Amino acid sequence: MAELRINIGELSLRNPVTTASGTFGYGTEYADFMDIERLGGIFVKGTTLEPREGNPYPRMAETSAGMLNAVGLQNKGADYFIHSIYPGIKDLNTHIIVNVSGSSIESYVACAQKMAGLEKIPAIELNISCPNVKKGGMAFGVTPAGAAEVVRAVRKIYPKVLIVKLSPNVTDITEIARAVEAEGADAVSLINTFLGLAIDVKRRKPVLSTITGGLSGPCIKPIALRMVWQTYQAVKIPIIGLGGIASWEDAVEFLLAGASAVQIGTSNFIDPTTSLKVIHGIEAYCNEFGFRSVSELTGALMQ
């Protein structure tokens, strides 16, 4: 049987399949549908230093082969996570990774510092790519200098595994990836959502209250794959690939393009057990084609 265990820096995952932040709550919400401890890891919903109300409704809309969201990082803040959420998830037999966001360098640093003090949180995903907030988020992730600045500041105070989530809303994602690698990122996750728009033609108004929102789902997969492949050529740190993965075949494509692990996102809303099916499918693929370890798939695209 193929070995499914993979490493992201010093973080060892039992398999390369994880769930994307903002699509899987804190994990426990899905416990009635599946054995969440079979996952390689759970990236929990975005956490900021202070509570955020998020954007006004409506803030979600269906699109062709995807969805738009403009939730705006709604959460009750880092202290609420520490005191009310963490006690209920810290003993899960899988890795819990907190998605950390902010509106300033100082707020990123302060939130990351709080997460560093939690024994059972082995890593954070630094979100410098959210397109749905007015301050911070994508503002830091669209230039190499901005990305480098926030990663440099967080790296100074955060001793555990640091994963940086990159925005696709840039001219050259490899420049951003190189910048965060140079500042000490242990891995990058890509891609976050694309900036998109939906219009209600009867009212002649945008569907979302924020006008634009983040596009996710199968419609973005080919572009996400291209960006993972390009980034694999540009950096030496591991890549976690995401963007429209709905099946094990999709996941294998990301691994072949250069990802060491994947995140399942929008598909969780359609079939909560997608991630488990992906784990099984990857293992079967490795066994069928003679791969002794899933890590052998990373970057194995033949040209």
C-alpha positions in Angstrom: 0.0 0.0 0.0 1.2 3.5 -0.8 2.5 5.7 2.0 0.1 8.7 2.3 2.0 10.7 5.0 3.6 14.0 3.8 5.5 16.8 5.4 4.8 20.5 5.3 8.0 21.9 6.9 8.1 20.3 10.3 4.4 19.5 10.2 3.7 15.8 9.4 0.2 15.0 7.9 -1.2 11.5 7.8 -2.3 12.2 4.3 -2.2 15.2 1.9 -6.0 16.0 2.1 -7.1 19.0 4.2 -10.1 21.3 4.2 -10.0 24.9 3.2 -10.6 27.8 5.7 -14.1 29.2 5.5 -15.6 26.1 4.1 -15.4 23.7 7.0 -16.2 25.8 10.1 -14.1 24.5 13.0 -14.4 20.9 11.9 -16.8 19.8 14.5 -19.7 21.0 12.5 -19.0 18.2 10.0 -18.5 15.4 12.6 -22.1 14.1 12.1 -21.4 13.5 8.4 -17.9 12.0 8.5 -14.9 11.0 10.6 -13.0 14.3 10.6 -10.0 12.6 12.2 -9.2 10.8 9.0 -8.3 14.2 7.4 -4.7 15.2 7.1 -5.6 18.5 8.6 -8.4 21.1 9.1 -7.8 24.8 8.2 -10.4 26.5 10.4 -12.3 29.6 9.5 -10.5 32.9 9.4 -9.6 34.4 12.8 -8.7 38.1 13.4 -7.4 39.8 16.5 -10.7 41.6 17.2 -14.3 40.4 16.4 -15.6 41.2 12.9 -19.2 41.4 11.9 -18.5 40.7 8.3 -20.2 42.3 5.4 -23.9 43.1 5.1 -26.3 40.6 3.4 -26.6 39.4 0.7 -23.0 38.1 0.7 -23.2 34.8 -1.2 -24.3 34.0 -4.8 -24.3 31.0 -7.1 -22.5 31.3 -10.4 -21.9 28.9 -13.3 -19.8 26.1 -11.9 -19.0 28.1 -8.7 -20.0 30.6 -6.1 -19.3 34.1 -5.1 -18.8 35.0 -1.4 -18.3 38.3 0.4 -18.6 37.1 4.0 -15.8 39.4 5.0 -14.0 37.3 7.7 -16.9 37.3 10.1 -15.6 35.8 13.4 -15.7 36.5 17.1 -12.0 37.2 17.4 -8.8 35.5 18.7 -9.7 35.5 22.4 -13.1 33.9 21.7 -11.4 31.3 19.6 -8.9 30.6 22.4 -11.4 30.4 25.2 -14.6 29.0 23.5 -13.5 27.1 20.4 -10.0 25.7 21.1 -11.0 23.6 24.1 -13.4 21.7 22.0 -11.1 20.9 19.1 -7.6 20.7 20.6 -7.8 17.0 21.3 -9.0 16.0 17.8 -6.6 13.4 16.3 -5.8 15.5 13.3 -3.9 18.8 12.8 -5.8 22.0 13.4 -4.4 25.0 11.5 -5.7 28.5 12.2 -6.2 30.9 9.3 -5.0 34.3 10.6 -5.9 37.6 9.0 -5.6 41.2 9.9 -6.2 44.8 8.9 -2.6 46.0 9.8 0.8 44.5 10.3 0.3 44.9 14.0 -3.0 43.0 14.1 -1.5 40.1 12.1 1.4 39.9 14.5 -0.8 40.1 17.7 -3.2 37.4 16.4 -0.3 35.1 15.3 1.3 35.6 18.7 -1.9 34.5 20.5 -2.0 31.4 18.3 1.6 30.6 19.0 0.7 30.1 22.7 -1.7 27.3 21.9 0.0 23.9 22.3 -2.3 21.9 20.0 -2.1 24.4 17.1 1.0 23.4 15.2 0.7 25.9 12.4 -1.1 29.0 11.1 -2.1 29.9 7.6 -1.4 33.6 7.1 -4.2 35.0 4.9 -2.8 37.9 2.9 -5.2 37.3 0.1 -8.8 37.8 1.1 -10.6 40.0 -1.5 -13.6 40.7 0.7 -12.3 43.1 3.4 -11.7 46.8 3.0 -8.5 47.0 5.1 -5.7 44.4 5.1 -6.2 41.0 3.5 -5.5 41.2 -0.2 -3.9 44.7 0.2 -0.8 43.0 1.6 -0.8 40.1 -0.9 -0.8 41.8 -4.2 2.8 43.2 -4.2 6.0 41.4 -3.3 7.0 44.2 -0.9 3.6 44.1 0.9 3.7 40.3 1.2 7.3 40.3 2.4 6.5 43.0 5.1 3.8 41.1 6.8 5.5 37.7 6.6 8.7 39.2 8.0 6.9 40.7 11.0 5.0 37.5 11.8 8.0 35.2 11.3 9.9 37.2 14.0 7.3 36.2 16.6 5.8 32.9 15.3 8.1 29.9 15.9 5.8 27.2 14.5 5.0 26.2 10.9 4.0 29.3 8.9 1.9 28.8 5.8 1.1 31.8 3.7 -2.1 31.9 1.6 -1.5 33.7 -1.8 -3.9 35.7 -3.9 -4.5 34.9 -7.6 -5.5 38.6 -8.2 -1.9 39.5 -9.2 0.1 39.7 -12.4 2.7 37.2 -11.4 2.0 34.9 -8.4 5.6 33.6 -8.5 7.0 36.9 -7.4 4.8 36.9 -4.3 5.7 33.3 -3.6 9.4 34.1 -3.8 9.0 37.1 -1.6 7.3 35.2 1.3 9.8 32.3 0.9 12.7 34.7 1.3 11.1 36.0 4.6 10.8 32.6 6.1 7.5 31.1 5.1 7.5 27.3 5.5 4.9 26.8 2.8 2.4 28.5 0.6 -1.2 27.7 -0.1 -2.7 28.8 -3.4 -5.0 29.9 -4.6 -7.5 32.1 -2.8 -10.6 33.3 -4.6 -10.7 35.5 -7.7 -12.4 38.8 -7.6 -15.8 38.5 -9.4 -19.2 40.1 -9.9 -22.7 38.9 -10.3 -25.6 41.1 -11.5 -29.4 40.8 -10.9 -30.6 41.9 -14.4 -34.2 42.4 -13.2 -33.1 44.9 -10.6 -30.1 46.1 -12.5 -28.1 45.8 -9.4 -25.2 43.7 -8.1 -26.3 40.6 -6.3 -23.8 41.1 -3.5 -24.0 43.9 -1.0 -20.3 44.6 -1.6 -20.7 44.6 -5.4 -17.7 42.2 -5.9 -16.9 39.0 -4.1 -14.5 36.0 -4.1 -15.1 33.5 -6.9 -14.5 29.8 -6.0 -15.5 26.4 -7.3 -14.7 24.2 -10.3 -14.7 27.2 -12.7 -11.4 28.4 -11.3 -9.6 25.0 -11.3 -7.6 25.4 -14.6 -6.2 28.7 -13.5 -5.4 27.5 -10.0 -3.6 24.5 -11.5 -1.6 26.8 -13.8 -0.6 29.0 -10.8 0.5 26.0 -8.7 2.6 24.7 -11.6 4.2 28.0 -12.1 4.9 28.4 -8.4 6.4 24.9 -8.2 9.0 26.1 -10.7 9.8 29.2 -8.7 10.1 28.1 -5.0 11.6 25.3 -3.0 9.1 25.3 -0.1 6.0 23.0 -0.2 2.8 24.1 -1.9 -0.7 23.4 -0.7 -3.0 23.5 -3.8 -6.6 24.5 -3.8 -9.2 25.9 -6.2 -12.1 23.9 -7.5 -11.1 20.5 -6.3 -14.2 18.3 -6.4 -12.8 14.8 -6.9 -9.7 12.7 -6.4 -8.8 13.2 -10.0 -8.8 17.0 -9.4 -6.5 16.5 -6.4 -4.1 14.3 -8.3 -3.8 17.0 -11.0 -2.8 19.5 -8.3 -0.2 17.0 -6.9 1.2 16.4 -10.4 1.4 20.1 -11.0 3.6 20.5 -7.9 1.4 20.6 -4.8 2.5 18.5 -1.8 -1.0 18.7 -0.3 -4.5 19.9 -1.2 -7.4 21.7 0.4 -11.0 20.9 -0.4 -13.2 24.0 -0.3 -16.4 24.8 -2.1 -17.2 21.1 -2.6 -17.7 20.7 1.1 -21.0 22.6 0.7 -22.1 20.2 -1.9 -20.9 16.9 -0.5 -19.5 17.0 3.1 -17.6 13.7 2.5 -15.7 14.9 -0.6 -12.4 15.0 1.3 -12.7 11.4 2.4 -13.5 10.3 -1.2 -10.4 12.2 -2.3 -8.2 10.4 0.2 -9.4 7.0 -0.9 -9.0 7.9 -4.6 -5.5 9.2 -4.2 -4.5 6.0 -2.4 -6.0 3.9 -5.1 -4.3 5.9 -7.8 -0.9 5.5 -6.2 -1.4 1.7 -5.8 -2.6 1.3 -9.4 0.3 3.2 -11.0 3.0 1.9 -8.7 3.8 5.0 -6.6 5.2 3.8 -3.2 4.5 7.2 -1.6 2.1 10.0 -2.4 5.0 12.4 -2.2 6.3 10.9 -5.4 3.3 12.5 -7.2 4.4 16.0 -6.4 5.7 17.7 -9.5 5.6 14.4 -11.5 3.9 16.0 -14.5 5.4 14.6 -17.7 6.1 17.2 -20.4 
